């Protein structure tokens, strides 16, 4: 007696295997998308940290007569003190994450930090998060200096382009 064995058809992948591969592809796509969003906003977070360090270390330069003569560039002193945070240094000049210039200038008893070339999202975040005290004023794109906290709504109205400038003046 001869027995017949049934041979099932074999393919490369079954339908349930294809389902799992598609599910994995969608999950990996989501992970890549979220990673891109996270790393895209990390520039703003790093810049905010660097600005906080720069503000704190500039205040350390103050003497009983102030920071220096009006108009004195304080960046070289901050570079020598290694007080620039994560700012890019090229000789005696500082740059931000978007290759904009960062200047720190004495006004006598106060100083001004100015950042240029800020994208809109960075401008809004930095303007609304950096100056929360009454001793610091913020001027966005040459507008009027505002003492204390600036809301994100107000910053959104003032940060108008992809190349914004913010100036913080502090004691």
C-alpha positions as CSV (number, residue, x, y, z in Angstrom):
1,X,0.0,0.0,0.0
2,X,1.3,3.3,-1.0
3,X,0.8,6.4,1.2
4,X,0.6,9.8,-0.1
5,X,2.1,12.6,1.9
6,X,0.7,15.9,1.5
7,X,3.2,18.6,0.7
8,X,2.1,22.1,1.7
9,X,3.0,24.9,-0.6
10,X,5.9,26.8,0.7
11,X,6.5,30.5,0.0
12,X,9.0,33.0,1.2
13,X,6.7,34.5,3.8
14,X,3.3,33.7,5.1
15,X,0.6,36.4,5.4
16,X,1.1,36.6,9.2
17,X,4.8,37.0,8.7
18,X,4.2,39.9,6.3
19,X,1.9,41.5,8.9
20,X,4.6,41.3,11.5
21,X,7.2,42.8,9.2
22,X,4.9,45.7,8.3
23,X,4.2,46.3,12.0
24,X,7.9,46.4,12.7
25,X,8.5,48.8,9.8
26,X,5.8,51.2,11.1
27,X,7.3,51.1,14.6
28,X,10.8,51.8,13.4
29,X,9.5,54.7,11.3
30,X,7.8,56.1,14.4
31,X,11.0,55.7,16.4
32,X,13.1,57.5,13.8
33,X,10.5,60.3,13.5
34,X,10.4,60.9,17.3
35,X,14.2,60.8,17.4
36,X,14.4,63.4,14.8
37,X,12.0,65.6,16.6
38,X,13.9,65.1,19.9
39,X,17.3,65.9,18.4
40,X,16.0,68.8,16.4
41,X,14.8,70.5,19.7
42,X,18.0,69.5,21.5
43,X,19.8,72.4,19.8
44,X,17.5,74.9,21.6
45,X,18.0,73.1,24.9
46,X,21.7,73.1,24.6
47,X,21.7,76.8,23.6
48,X,19.5,77.7,26.6
49,X,22.0,75.9,28.9
50,X,24.9,77.7,27.3
51,X,23.2,81.1,27.6
52,X,22.5,80.4,31.3
53,X,26.2,79.5,31.8
54,X,27.2,82.6,29.9
55,X,24.9,84.9,32.0
56,X,26.1,83.4,35.3
57,X,29.8,83.6,34.4
58,X,29.5,87.2,33.0
59,X,28.1,88.3,36.4
60,X,31.3,86.9,38.0
61,X,33.3,89.5,36.0
62,X,31.6,92.5,37.8
63,X,33.8,94.5,40.1
64,X,32.9,97.5,42.3
65,X,33.2,99.8,39.3
66,X,31.1,97.6,37.0
67,X,32.0,95.2,34.2
68,X,34.5,97.5,32.3
69,X,34.3,100.6,30.2
70,X,31.2,101.0,28.2
71,X,31.5,99.0,24.9
72,X,34.2,96.6,26.1
73,X,34.0,93.2,24.6
74,X,33.7,90.7,27.5
75,X,33.9,87.5,25.3
76,X,37.8,87.2,25.5
77,X,37.6,87.3,29.3
78,X,34.9,84.7,29.4
79,X,36.8,82.5,27.0
80,X,39.9,82.7,29.2
81,X,37.8,81.8,32.2
82,X,36.3,78.9,30.3
83,X,32.9,80.4,31.1
84,X,31.2,80.2,27.7
85,X,29.2,77.0,28.2
86,X,28.7,75.1,24.9
87,X,29.2,78.1,22.7
88,X,31.5,77.7,19.6
89,X,34.7,79.6,20.0
90,X,36.7,81.0,17.1
91,X,39.6,83.0,18.4
92,X,38.0,85.6,20.6
93,X,34.5,85.4,19.1
94,X,31.5,83.3,20.1
95,X,28.9,81.6,17.9
96,X,25.6,79.9,18.7
97,X,24.2,76.5,17.4
98,X,23.0,78.2,14.2
99,X,26.3,79.9,13.3
100,X,25.0,83.3,14.5
101,X,27.3,85.6,16.4
102,X,27.1,85.9,20.2
103,X,28.4,89.1,21.7
104,X,28.9,90.0,25.3
105,X,29.4,93.8,25.8
106,X,29.9,95.9,28.9
107,X,27.5,98.8,29.4
108,X,29.4,100.0,32.6
109,X,27.3,98.6,35.5
110,X,25.3,96.3,33.2
111,X,26.2,94.0,30.3
112,X,24.4,92.9,27.1
113,X,24.4,89.4,25.5
114,X,23.2,89.5,21.9
115,X,22.5,86.4,19.8
116,X,21.8,86.5,16.0
117,X,20.6,84.1,13.4
118,X,18.1,82.4,15.7
119,X,15.4,80.3,14.0
120,X,11.8,81.1,15.1
121,X,11.3,78.2,17.5
122,X,14.7,78.9,19.2
123,X,13.8,82.6,19.4
124,X,10.5,81.9,21.1
125,X,11.9,79.4,23.5
126,X,14.9,81.5,24.5
127,X,13.0,84.7,24.8
128,X,10.3,83.2,27.0
129,X,12.7,81.1,29.2
130,X,15.9,83.1,29.8
131,X,14.8,86.3,31.5
132,X,12.5,85.5,34.4
133,X,13.9,88.1,36.8
134,X,13.3,91.8,37.0
135,X,17.1,92.5,36.7
136,X,17.2,91.3,33.0
137,X,15.6,92.9,30.0
138,X,15.0,91.2,26.7
139,X,14.8,92.9,23.3
140,X,13.7,90.9,20.3
141,X,14.6,92.0,16.8
142,X,15.5,95.5,18.0
143,X,12.1,96.0,19.7
144,X,11.5,97.6,23.1
145,X,13.4,96.0,26.0
146,X,11.0,94.2,28.3
147,X,11.9,93.6,31.9
148,X,11.2,90.2,33.4
149,X,9.4,87.3,31.9
150,X,8.1,87.3,28.3
151,X,5.3,84.9,27.5
152,X,5.6,82.5,24.7
153,X,2.6,84.3,23.0
154,X,4.4,87.6,23.1
155,X,7.6,86.0,21.9
156,X,5.7,84.4,19.0
157,X,4.6,87.8,17.8
158,X,8.1,89.3,18.0
159,X,10.1,86.4,16.6
160,X,9.0,86.9,13.1
161,X,11.5,85.2,10.8
162,X,14.0,82.4,10.6
163,X,16.8,84.8,11.4
164,X,16.0,86.6,14.7
165,X,18.1,88.6,17.1
166,X,17.7,88.7,20.9
167,X,19.6,91.0,23.3
168,X,19.5,90.4,27.0
169,X,20.8,93.2,29.3
170,X,21.5,92.3,32.9
171,X,23.1,93.7,36.1
